[in-house]
Amino acid sequence: MIAAIREAIAAAGGALPLEEAMAEAVRHYYAAREPFGPGGDFMTGPEISQMFGELLGLWVADLWQRAGAPEPVCLAELGPGRGTLMADALRAIGKAVPGLARAARLHLVETSPRLRAEQARRLPGAQWHDRPEDLPAGVPLLLLANEFLDTLPIIQFERQARGWTRRAVRQDGSLAHLPAEPAALPGPVRDWPPGSIFERRPEAERLAATLAARLAATGGAALFLDYGHAGPLAGDTLQALASGAPADPLATLGEADLSAHVDFAAFLEAARGAAPVRCYGPAPQGAFLLRLGIGARAEALKRGRDRLGRAEVEAALARLTATAMMGRLFKAAAIVAPGWPEPAGFDRDDP
């Protein structure tokens, strides 16, 4: 646990609400460490294969074309990492739909100075913002976010014999329990039995509402990919990774990758409640990518490669789409402006 969180715990009287500790831990971690890729703590879809970013770029381009090719547009990404996803997306857009490449104004939401410098090397001409609310208004928004929601802080509620409590963290990494207002929980959850844990992500719900209002006003769409469920579900999903291995999420605050599963039902419901947008998903990532044509793209990449090169493409395809790997746990969800076309990759049978 980093010193800044220990100090915050002391200032709070010995127990800091989990969501506050998580927010500080995530800020410090991404500002101070290189988490991505083979030498980091985890591998995201764009780092596994260029196919991932290419297909998301073509998803955007297809929707833009069918919406009448408006100009200009704000092409944005939340939490762009090293810029790999957007670099791959722009390369695919430039080859397939050069009109969008000319119409797009690139904007990135990133708070880490270290990551901004890394992104600038791959994405010259981008503009940076600290918050999604700071993205330029007045033009359609086409937004991508991969493994962004899972890092937003969660409130963990725990049902004890005396009623619902709110989890907090002590300096030794142990849990404390603070009073909780039952009104902060969805109605069906309030009657869960003792021992139940419920997670809520208010920052994600606020983001959904903000984006929905923006899309309803100016047009466009937002696509999110992350691991999670169509909740509400009971259970503790807070987890930490250090050098690719599980770590104690409370003892390593600020020192390891910290995340929790996304409740896509709550996220999309917040969007619907804020504006007359249409929401799609969550669709399993594997099914979503296969509908977008990742199988055909993999075959094209294998052509002309030796046996080792073909095996690498096949391994990346399996990792992104197989149900035993990222294909089922990871989900895709979209928020689309009223009057815009139905996006590719989703099916009515998705949850």
FENVEN-V344426 format. One line per field, one symbol per residue. ss: DSSP state (~ for helix, > for strand, _ for the rest). A space follows every 50 residues. Layout:
ss = ???
//
This chain:
ss = __~~~~~~~~~____>>~~~~~~~~~~~~~~~___>_____>__~~~~_~ ~~~~~~~~~~~~~~~~______>>>>>>_____~~~~~~~~~~~~~_~~~ ~~~>>>>>>___~~~~~~~~~~____>>>__~~~_____>>>>>>>__~~ ~___>>>>>>__>>>>>>>_____>>>>>__~~~__~~~~~_____>>>> _~~~~~~~~~~~~~~~~~_>>>>>>>>>>_________>>>>__>>>___ ______>>>__>>~~~~~~~~~~~___>>>>>>>~~~~~~~~_~~~~~~~ ~~____~~~~~~~~~~~~~~~________>>>>>>>______________ _
//
